[in-house]
Every structure is written in C-alpha cells, then in structure tokens.
Amino acid sequence: MKTSQWEVRGSNGHAVYLLQPILLGLLASMCLAPRAYGQWQIVKIADFNTPIPGVQNHTFDYFSAPAISGDSVAFYGRSGDFHGPNQAGVFVAENGSLRIIADIFTPIPSGSGFDFARLDAPSISGNQISFWGQYPAFPLQEGIYTETGGGPLQVVADVNTMIPGGTGTFAAGAFSAIQSTDSGNVAIVNSGPGQEGVFAKINGNLRAIANLSTNIPGGQGTFSIPSGSLAFDEVTLSGVNVAFIGRGAGQEGVYSNIGGSLRAEIDLNTVLPGGGGHATLLRSPSLQGEDLAFFAFGEASVEGIYVKQSGMLRVAADSHTPIPGRQANFSQFDVYPSLDGGNVAFMGSPSFAQPYEGIFAYYSGALVKVIDTDDTLSGKTIAHFILGPRALSGHEVAFKVVFSDFSQGIFVAVAPLNFQDGFESGDTSAWSGTTN
C-alpha cells in the first residue's frame, strides 16, 4: 500500500528530512543507515486520521502524552466526547500495528461486572503496561492495572485491596493516575483520607514505601498534608527502587528507597547547582537505576531540569542556559523530564511572552534540540508539545503534538547515530564505525 510522505521543515522553510507515517515496528530498520549528526527523524504513531481500534468508522479525537519502551509506544486515546465517547482506551503501537490494552468495552478485573468507563495515560516497560482505570458510578471501581505480553489484565491495587501498613482497603477516587512500571514491578500513589502513601508491587507483593507514619528522611516529623497540596505525589520506579515527591510541614523533597532504606535525594535544604540557590519547589522525578532527573525552582528565581548521577547534582538546563539555535535563554520548563541511558529529555521555552517551545535533550554529553514550534509536521504548524514521565527510551523520544488547527498526533523522534570512527577519519567511502 502506498503511503504519503511526511516532512519536517525548519523555520527557513527548507525540508530537513522526509518521513513516512509508519508505526514504530519499523524503527529498527530506519536506524541502520548512517545519518548526519544533529538531525532527528520523526515518525508518526497516530493522529486524527488514524482509525481507532475496537470500533468501525471512527478515528482518534484526543491523545494523552505517550510512554515509550524500546520499539513500543503506549498512550490513552479517545474518539468522541469525553462524556460520551465512541471509543476510549489504552493502546500500544508495536510490531507495526495498534493493539488495545484496555478500553470502555473491557471488563474491570476483579470488579463488579462493569467495563472501564475512564482510563488515563499509561506507563510502559518492556512488554508490561500499567494504567489507571475507573468505573465512576455505583458501585465505584477504581485501581491501577497491568498487562504483560498480551496476557490477561491484572490488578496492582484497587478499592478491594487491603492497604499495606494501613487500615482497611484503598479509598475510591484516591488513586493517582501517575504510576510507574519497570521490570515487572509497579509503583503507585494513593491519597485516601488518613491512608495517604506511596506503594509498590515488587515481585508480586504490594508493600508501603512511605505513608503518614513515616519519618521524613533528613527532616522533622512524619510526612503530612500541607495546606492545598498532597503528602505524596509523582512516583517513579526503576527495578526495585522507588522515588517520589513527599511533603510535610514546611518540607518537600524527592525521596527514594535506593539502598534499601528511605533517604532524601533532594529537598529544600539542597543548594541547586548553577546559581539557583536553595530549592523551593520540586517536581516529577525520573529514576533510572540510582540516577535521577527532576524539575526544581530555586530561591534565586531560577528554574531548571537537574540530574543527580553518582551522588552529584548537575544542570541539564536552567534559566541561565542558552536555548540551542536561539538568542535567548530558557525561562520555563515543563515539569516532566525523562531520564534514560544517562540522557534526559525535557520541554522548555524562553517565556510566556514568546510563542515558542521545544523538546530538547541532554544527549551524548551535549544539549540539542529535538523539535520545536518553528518546525512543521506534514505542513501543519505546531502549537504545543506534551511530554509524559516516560518519554525517553534509548535514542527515541515519544511526544504528543497539538497543532494550530487543534488536531493532535503522537510522534517519536529518533536520534541520529553517533559515529565513533570511519566517517570521522575523513573516509566517507565506507562506514566502519560503531554507534552509541
């Protein structure tokens, strides 16, 4: 079947590279040819012209931010109105096609015989996908669910699950849609009254990582609920290690159980590198192994994306960092960085007054632009990008685009190969290099 070509154009109007609207199953073959460093190839996963699986004669009308692992991209998508969709569900692009993980025609596992009515953005690791789902009417069903390798849906935790280290079962309406999966394990946050906590299902056993009885590492007292905020927020998981945002009276930090006991990775006593002063706001940790990326705002009115590796903090980009290819510094950052392989992807812009934003990566030791609103996709003007907590996998960044005509799409940017020798030696007749 013949497919139309897609292209990305720079702000000068010249075509940067040609694309095919193919699914991610073909990415491996696309990565084999040598390419010039600095150009990212963009692959369409789905847009408003893509038929939505599970129903006939309907296309997508809405997408969540995607999550990526290897050559698989997972996302929430919908056709029709939020309150009366024709179809809505969690889908995965793999092996050249879209597959339903769960949709509004899927019975809720261990539920009361009802189908999911609401779902949200998933997390993915290898062949495991986890997601939040709910049936909002009586009897309310809600929880975090997971699927592995096309097998049956399993409950991570739901309103029938006893709270580890707590009393009774998890409260309805209290599961955070932000959850994290890795290596067969899943970490979640629940904010049920008096039972707030971070929990993880490790090797099949659900346990509490932190709750309102837990002493704040490096702080005073136990975790608690500040006015207008949450005691626990934004969890991330790598193997058996869990990191999360935790709060108490006048306290906030990124905490983890790396090494087996709870510790503060960054808190309001931390001086941010690069002249940011003490951290005053922390958000959205991304964990890989024992390395962390996170968003922080400092007392010097500096905000940025920071990385902690081998116990040392460094700046990926902050308010003092020039935007690649522009005569301006970053001023604002989306709070969701994504860390993988020592690289970090994030979204940034100069200021609200300038209608510009882009996706950037601290990649192979250099800060580079992936794509920005000066580029176009398929002749359309880009209005906005949305990144999720698991946007980076290896050399690939998955993201959502909102176009100026209000249509949307899910795309993956594939990084150029970094050649170590061969072409660098000046011999362009044959490539003998290796790749990172």
Residue pairs with C-beta under 8 A, 6 or more apart in sequence:
3 20
3 21
3 22
4 21
5 18
5 19
5 20
6 18
6 19
6 20
6 21
6 42
6 44
6 377
6 378
7 15
7 16
7 17
7 18
7 19
7 378
7 379
8 15
8 16
8 17
8 19
8 42
8 371
8 375
8 376
8 377
9 15
9 16
9 375
9 376
10 16
10 374
10 375
11 374
11 375
16 39
16 375
17 39
17 41
17 42
19 41
19 42
19 43
19 44
20 43
21 43
21 44
22 43
22 44
22 96
23 43
23 45
23 93
23 96
23 97
23 98
24 43
24 45
24 71
24 72
24 73
24 93
24 94
24 412
25 71
25 93
25 94
25 95
25 96
25 97
26 43
26 96
27 43
27 71
27 396
27 412
27 414
28 71
30 41
30 43
30 414
31 395
31 414
31 417
34 417
34 419
34 423
34 431
34 433
35 41
35 416
35 417
36 416
37 416
37 417
37 418
37 419
38 368
38 416
39 416
40 370
40 371
40 397
40 413
40 414
40 415
40 416
41 413
41 414
41 416
42 371
42 377
42 411
42 412
42 413
42 414
43 411
43 412
43 413
43 414
44 377
44 378
44 409
44 410
44 411
45 66
45 73
45 75
45 93
45 398
45 409
45 410
45 411
45 412
46 60
46 63
46 75
46 77
46 91
46 93
46 98
46 409
46 410
47 60
47 407
47 408
47 409
47 410
48 59
48 60
48 61
48 407
48 408
48 409
49 59
50 59
50 60
50 98
51 58
51 59
52 58
52 59
52 60
52 77
52 78
52 79
52 86
52 87
53 87
53 89
53 91
53 98
53 99
53 100
53 103
54 87
54 89
54 100
54 103
54 105
55 79
55 86
55 87
58 79
58 80
58 86
58 87
59 79
60 77
60 78
60 79
60 408
61 78
61 79
61 80
62 77
62 78
62 82
62 408
63 75
63 76
63 77
63 78
63 400
63 408
63 409
63 410
64 75
64 76
64 77
64 120
64 121
64 388
64 400
65 75
65 121
65 336
65 386
65 387
65 388
65 391
65 399
65 400
66 73
66 74
66 75
66 121
66 388
66 391
66 398
66 399
66 400
66 410
66 412
67 73
67 74
67 75
67 121
67 122
67 123
67 124
67 388
67 389
67 390
67 391
67 398
68 74
68 124
68 390
68 391
68 392
68 393
68 396
68 397
68 398
68 412
69 124
69 125
69 126
69 390
69 393
70 126
70 393
70 394
71 94
72 92
72 93
72 94
72 124
72 127
73 92
73 93
73 94
73 124
73 398
73 410
73 412
74 90
74 91
74 92
74 93
74 101
74 122
74 123
74 124
74 129
75 90
75 91
75 121
75 122
75 400
75 410
76 88
76 89
76 90
76 91
76 119
76 120
76 121
76 122
76 131
77 88
77 89
77 91
77 410
78 85
78 87
78 88
78 89
79 85
79 86
79 87
79 88
80 86
80 87
80 88
85 104
87 103
87 104
88 103
88 104
88 118
88 119
89 100
89 101
89 102
89 103
89 104
89 106
89 116
89 119
90 100
90 101
90 102
90 103
90 119
90 122
90 129
90 131
91 98
91 99
91 100
91 101
92 98
92 99
92 101
92 124
92 129
93 99
93 410
99 150
100 106
101 122
101 129
101 131
101 147
102 116
102 119
102 131
102 133
102 145
102 147
102 153
103 116
103 119
104 115
104 116
104 117
104 119
105 115
106 115
106 116
106 153
107 113
107 114
107 115
108 114
108 115
108 116
108 133
108 135
108 141
108 143
108 145
109 145
109 152
109 153
109 154
109 155
110 155
110 158
110 160
111 135
111 141
111 158
112 135
112 139
112 141
114 135
114 137
114 141
115 135
116 133
116 134
116 135
117 134
117 135
117 136
117 137
118 133
118 134
118 135
118 136
119 131
119 132
119 133
119 134
120 131
120 132
120 133
120 177
121 131
121 177
121 388
122 129
122 130
122 131
123 129
123 130
123 131
123 179
123 180
123 181
123 186
123 389
123 390
124 130
124 181
124 390
125 181
125 182
125 183
125 390
126 183
127 148
127 149
127 150
128 146
128 147
128 148
128 149
128 181
128 184
129 146
129 147
129 148
129 181
130 144
130 145
130 146
130 147
130 156
130 179
130 180
130 181
130 186
131 144
131 145
131 146
131 179
132 142
132 143
132 144
132 145
132 175
132 176
132 177
132 179
133 142
133 143
133 144
133 145
134 140
134 141
134 142
134 143
135 141
135 142
140 159
140 172
140 173
141 158
141 159
142 158
142 159
142 172
142 173
142 174
142 175
143 155
143 156
143 157
143 158
143 159
143 161
143 170
143 175
144 155
144 156
144 157
144 158
144 175
144 179
144 186
144 188
145 153
145 154
145 155
145 156
145 158
146 153
146 154
146 156
146 181
146 186
147 153
147 154
148 154
148 184
155 161
156 179
156 186
156 188
156 201
156 206
157 170
157 175
157 188
157 190
157 199
157 201
157 206
158 170
159 169
159 170
159 171
159 172
160 169
161 169
161 170
161 206
162 168
162 169
163 169
163 170
163 190
163 192
163 195
163 197
163 199
163 208
164 199
164 206
164 207
164 208
165 197
165 207
165 208
165 211
165 213
166 195
166 197
166 208
166 211
167 195
168 195
170 190
170 192
170 195
171 190
171 191
171 192
171 193
171 195
174 190
174 191
174 192
174 193
174 195
175 188
175 189
175 190
176 188
176 189
176 190
176 191
176 233
176 234
176 235
178 189
178 233
178 234
178 235
178 389
179 186
179 187
179 188
179 189
179 235
180 186
180 187
180 235
180 236
180 237
180 389
180 390
181 187
181 237
182 237
182 238
182 239
183 238
183 239
183 240
184 203
185 200
185 201
185 202
185 203
185 237
185 239
185 240
186 200
186 201
186 237
187 198
187 199
187 200
187 201
187 209
187 235
187 236
187 237
187 242
187 244
188 198
188 199
188 200
188 201
188 235
189 197
189 198
189 199
189 232
189 233
189 234
189 235
189 244
190 196
190 197
190 199
191 230
191 231
191 232
194 212
195 211
195 212
196 211
196 212
196 223
196 225
196 230
196 231
196 232
197 208
197 209
197 210
197 211
197 212
197 232
198 208
198 209
198 210
198 211
198 232
198 235
198 242
198 244
198 246
199 206
199 207
199 208
199 209
200 206
200 207
200 209
200 237
200 240
200 242
201 207
202 240
203 240
209 242
209 244
209 257
209 262
210 223
210 232
210 244
210 246
210 255
210 262
211 223
212 222
212 223
212 224
212 225
212 231
213 222
214 222
214 223
214 262
215 221
215 222
216 222
216 223
216 246
216 248
216 251
216 253
216 255
216 264
217 253
217 255
217 262
217 263
217 264
218 253
218 263
218 264
218 267
218 269
219 248
219 251
219 253
219 264
219 267
220 248
220 249
220 251
221 248
221 249
222 248
223 231
223 232
223 246
223 247
223 248
224 231
224 247
224 248
224 249
225 231
225 247
226 247
226 248
226 249
226 250
226 252
229 247
230 247
231 246
231 247
231 248
232 244
232 245
232 246
232 247
233 244
233 245
233 246
233 247
233 283
234 244
234 245
234 283
234 284
234 285
234 389
235 242
235 243
235 244
236 242
236 243
236 244
236 285
236 286
236 287
236 389
237 243
237 287
238 287
238 288
238 289
239 289
241 256
241 257
241 258
241 287
241 289
241 290
242 256
242 257
242 287
243 254
243 255
243 256
243 258
243 265
243 285
243 287
243 292
244 254
244 255
244 256
244 285
245 252
245 253
245 254
245 255
245 282
245 283
245 284
245 285
246 252
246 253
246 254
246 255
247 253
250 268
251 267
251 268
252 267
252 268
252 281
252 282
253 264
253 265
253 266
253 267
253 268
253 270
253 282
254 264
254 265
254 266
254 267
254 282
254 285
254 292
254 294
255 262
255 263
255 264
255 265
256 262
256 263
256 265
256 287
256 292
257 263
258 265
258 290
265 285
265 292
265 308
266 279
266 282
266 292
266 294
266 296
266 306
266 308
266 313
267 279
267 282
268 278
268 279
268 280
268 282
269 278
270 278
270 279
270 313
271 277
271 278
271 279
272 278
272 279
272 296
272 298
272 302
272 304
272 306
272 313
272 315
272 318
273 306
273 313
273 314
273 315
274 302
274 304
274 315
274 318
274 320
275 300
275 302
275 320
276 296
276 298
276 299
276 300
276 302
276 303
276 304
276 318
276 319
277 298
277 299
277 300
277 302
278 298
278 299
279 296
279 297
279 298
279 299
280 297
280 298
280 299
281 296
281 297
282 294
282 295
282 296
283 294
283 295
283 296
283 335
284 294
284 295
284 335
284 336
284 337
284 389
285 292
285 293
285 294
286 292
286 293
286 294
286 336
286 337
286 338
286 339
286 344
286 389
286 390
287 339
288 339
288 340
288 341
291 307
291 308
291 309
291 310
291 339
291 342
292 307
292 308
292 339
293 305
293 306
293 307
293 308
293 316
293 337
293 338
293 339
293 344
293 346
294 305
294 306
294 308
294 337
295 303
295 304
295 305
295 306
295 333
295 334
295 335
295 336
295 337
296 303
296 304
296 306
297 303
298 304
301 319
302 318
302 319
302 320
303 318
303 319
303 332
303 333
304 315
304 316
304 317
304 318
304 319
304 321
304 330
304 333
305 315
305 316
305 317
305 318
305 333
305 337
305 344
305 346
305 348
305 362
306 313
306 314
306 315
306 316
306 318
307 313
307 314
307 315
307 316
307 339
307 344
307 362
308 314
309 342
315 321
316 337
316 344
316 346
316 362
316 367
317 330
317 333
317 346
317 348
317 360
317 362
317 367
318 330
319 329
319 330
319 331
320 329
321 329
321 330
321 367
322 328
322 329
322 330
323 329
323 330
323 348
323 350
323 358
323 360
323 369
324 360
324 367
324 368
324 369
325 369
326 350
326 356
328 350
328 354
329 350
330 348
330 349
330 350
331 349
331 350
331 351
332 348
332 349
332 350
332 351
332 352
333 346
333 347
333 348
333 349
334 346
334 347
334 348
334 387
336 346
336 347
336 387
336 388
336 389
336 391
337 344
337 345
337 346
338 344
338 345
338 346
338 387
338 388
338 389
338 390
338 391
338 392
338 397
339 392
340 392
340 393
340 394
341 394
343 361
343 362
343 363
343 364
343 392
344 361
344 362
344 392
345 359
345 360
345 361
345 363
345 370
345 387
345 391
345 392
345 397
346 359
346 360
346 361
346 387
347 357
347 358
347 359
347 360
347 385
347 386
347 387
348 357
348 358
348 360
349 356
349 357
349 358
350 356
355 373
356 372
356 373
356 374
357 372
357 373
357 384
357 385
358 369
358 370
358 371
358 372
358 373
358 374
358 385
359 369
359 370
359 371
359 372
359 385
359 387
359 397
359 399
359 413
360 367
360 368
360 369
360 370
361 367
361 368
361 370
361 392
361 397
361 415
363 415
364 418
364 436
370 397
370 413
371 382
371 385
371 399
371 413
372 382
373 381
373 382
373 383
373 384
373 385
375 382
376 382
377 401
377 403
377 409
377 411
380 403
380 404
380 405
380 407
381 403
381 404
381 405
382 401
382 402
382 403
382 404
383 402
383 403
383 404
384 401
384 402
385 399
385 400
385 401
385 402
386 399
386 400
386 401
386 402
387 397
387 399
387 400
388 398
391 397
391 398
391 399
392 398
395 414
395 415
395 417
396 412
396 413
396 414
396 415
397 412
397 413
397 415
398 410
398 411
398 412
399 410
399 411
399 412
399 413
400 408
400 409
400 410
400 411
401 408
401 409
401 410
401 411
402 408
403 409
417 435
417 436
418 435
418 436
419 431
419 433
419 434
419 435
420 433
420 434
420 435
420 436
421 432
421 433
421 434
422 430
422 431
422 432
422 433
423 431
423 433
424 433
